Amino acid sequence: MAVTEQEILAGLGKIINEITGIPAPEVTPEKNFVDDLDIDSLSMVEIAVAAQDEFGVEIPDDQLKHLKTVKDVVNFIQN
Amino acid sequence: MSRDRVRVVVTGLGVTTPLGGDVASTWSALLAGQSGIHTLTEDWIDLLPVKFGARAAVDPTTVLPRPESRRLDRAEQFALIAAREAWRDAGTPKVAPDRLGVVVGSGIGGITTILAAYDVFKEKGWQRLSPFTVPMLMPNGSAGWIGIELGATAGVHATVSACATGAESIGYAMEMIRSGRADVVVAGGTEAAIHPLNIGSFAAMRAMSTRNDEPERASRPWDKDRDGFVLGEGAGIVVLESEEHARARGARVYAEASGVGYSGDAHHIAQPEPTGAGLRSAARRVLEDSGLTGQDIWHVNAHATSTPAGDVLEAVAIHEIIGDHPLVTSTKSMTGHLLGGAGGIESVFTIKALYDRIVPATVNLDNLDDGVEVDIVRGEPRKLPGGQIAAINNSFGFGGHNVAVAFASI
């Protein structure tokens, strides 16, 4: 059974909170990781690895650099 | 003591040590003669001949937010905690970024990160290494993080000279201010090296005490029955400032940071030079640099680590260059030896002694070794006189690094 967008969002919120301290409710789809959430590239690597563990979807490095917003990651995991 | 150059003063102090998570708790424990040295309970302890150490009294991960602590090596955690206390204590100075510097070093750097990361690498592959592994293991990481937090752009440095690191950092910071590169510099040392590999390696040198049945009695500088040092962890940081800058903002001034003396033994990578020539040179040079005479020095916080070789040599050098009048103590008898953190915390203790006019006693000194003719504070803390007085913190490191820093009452 595929995970819903809401489930992915909740999971990402938890991961991002754990790694960066940003409150999970602030992790909303339109947020840009760099401009809105102030997340650096090193933390993005940690987030990607944790998301792979959580959702079982590998995010290759050449894809990761294109995932600019929370919504981008949600879509990538869903598809 | 006046010289035609920028005077440097101390306006902030911060520590986290085996005796307490801040300056106030550590200082009161030192004056009470408490020991921060205890039996270690980790499962690896059975592999080692040394079964005790001086863990930090306050776990840094209980102080820092989790997202912050997970990207910092333990030595960096200690350094940031001590730096924040020192900065607050200095009244969070308003200073232009390009007039603010940082000099904070570590003797070993992020050794527990290195070893844990290598386990991850072997077991799970490179993909599972934290992307923060490199900034956690590099010995300049603490300086970098403090510089980022405070916005220090005058220069961020990390001296590395084993157990002289903290004192050397403070000396370098004084020179940054004197030379006009900065008005305010945050300086000191940090270490987090309690790990079986380190204990095993120091034990392989036969440098550590093995008094396993009495850990609190194991660090006993100048005692006839001393058998080595005790490994501790933590950090000590000071805020140094040009006197002009400190006065202009009405800062509380603890002391003048009067000068620094360095020397190199150029003799052996880990053993003290047997005549004490390097120790005497550092003592002479700190007096010269400070414009002080031996008579001005009323207190020495000695390096004295409780190893058979070093303690007496240092006492002899103090006696010869400074005299038999200063109150000498080794706070390592209570904190253990913080390696790169030692010169940081012990400079803070030297400054506190001057400011509060009291010197903590050296504990466990039951039978004074032969050849020690200086006035070592034993049993109870002793008061320093009023008036204009000065004090020295000695720190010596493997590699033959000898550093003495001098502070004077204001």
Contacts between the chains, C-beta under 8 A, distances in Angstrom:
chain1	res1	chain2	res2	distance
A	17	B	67	8.0
A	18	B	66	7.3
A	18	B	67	7.2
A	19	B	67	6.1
A	19	B	70	7.5
A	20	B	67	5.2
A	21	B	65	5.6
A	21	B	66	7.3
A	21	B	67	3.6
A	21	B	68	7.2
A	41	B	131	8.0
A	42	B	71	8.0
A	42	B	131	4.1
A	42	B	132	5.9
A	43	B	71	8.0
A	43	B	131	7.6
A	45	B	131	4.2
A	46	B	130	6.7
A	46	B	131	6.0
A	46	B	132	7.7
A	49	B	127	7.0
A	49	B	128	7.2
